[in-house]
Amino acid sequence: MLKQPSPDYRGFRTAGIRLREEMLPLLGKLYHGRTQPMQPIMHAFDKAHCVMLVEQGLLARDTGAAMLRALRDMEKDGVGEVRGRVGGGLHSGEQYLIRTLGEDVGGRLHLARSSGDLSSVGINVMQREKLLAVLRGVNGLRRVLLDLARRHTDTIIPGYSFGQHAQPMTLAHLWLSWVTTLARDFERVHGAYRRINVSPAGAVIMVGSDFAIDRERTAELLGFDGLHENCADAILELTPDDQIEPAMVIALLYHSMAKWADDLVLWSTSEFSFVDIPDRFCNTSSIMMQKKNVIGPAEVKGASAEALGCVVTCYTALKGPTALPITERYYALEQFWRVADNCRRDLGWFGELLPALEIRAAHMREEAWRHWSTATDLAGALVRQRDLPWRTAHQIVGILVRLAEERGLGPADVTPAFLDEASTLYHGVPAGLDAKTIRDALDPSRFIASRTLRGGPAPHESLRQADLFTRTLAADEEIVAGIETRLATAATKLEAAVDAIVGK
């Protein structure tokens, strides 16, 4: 007799049924290792599926109650530990129930279900957990940056273009731009979450089942916000875009984080010396004892490279004819789970590092004007007071800067006579500005204060932006809180449904 004794049941893939040989142990080990992180999800799915079968009259109530009691008994010793010991991968629940209750009872769990919707449910829930953690991390960093921006509306820093001094701005203005980037990242990650958090349960392998299952009920008990309307679309072997998109949105978030990490490293160099990074984020050299190596931001840059690699892995592993790339997806999944965990980690340390920076405000302010970054407003003064065309004023100040560089002079050395010389060289007419006007035009504090337009760096405008972005953040925090509430409610409903069948 080929039927296995229930206490020794090893799963449906044994020699003598469909296949003549046992699986190569190494292959089996790979499968079990990849599915182990999803065991808590499989446990919830087993319970939800069993509840649904009982409620639909597809499973006798006493049989379903026996299964659910056994599954709860498993929880006493730890779901992951017991399922790992029992084996069976995604089917460890069924394997446990057959060993515990016999095949006539435990063998009924898998009715109207397949490895296809088992794996798709597991993958979707894993992805939603990872994306939800990233959403929390994004919001946490946004709040840190908003608090910092309010404290640094007067902290002037050079702005750069092509790696050269462009125009001065404030740390508040720069960090508020980071906030807006993170707000877009939140929208992208939340969009991916919404598209992931739909239930494939009941899709079986692509066409569903002819048993009268209730897909909506299973989705409700597992915390999904909806379900795939098309059973073929529900199965990740057939529609892998659900697996590729999360990797892409995380990689885009990492692109910004790596840029900010580069900024911090650059600012901390001896040449810039804008900030000092706390020692707990640094290392030193085993030979060059003077070194203070910034490690935290370097980790982000490395992790961002892996994030991009994950996109390529997902795209390549899942590329091919419909339903052909199956096992390959786990290579992409395992990398994505690691990348998402790294992203949450790096968002967290950004939030710890930024408030701890020692900011050298006086040095940054000096650097913000000594390389002519306020020259634009000197041209503006010529337009306002002398009614010159913008291009004429632009050219005059351009000549002034060139002459100053040739003579080893800086903005502090500009006199009315010097500006007149440049103006005369250009169009034969003196500029006619007095010393106070020139000094005010080149002053970085006045430069910042005059940018009162919507989106500018003037302190009161930065505070307006901070208030606006705080309201947006509060709404996004409510989105996350709502997600957490719905998931908690679903878990409560599942246990209540189990209680209703087995009795408390």
Summary of the structure (lengths in Angstrom):
residues: 504
radius of gyration: 31.6
end to end distance: 39.9
largest distance: 109.5
contacts: 1635
relative contact order: 0.11
helix: 68%
strand: 5%
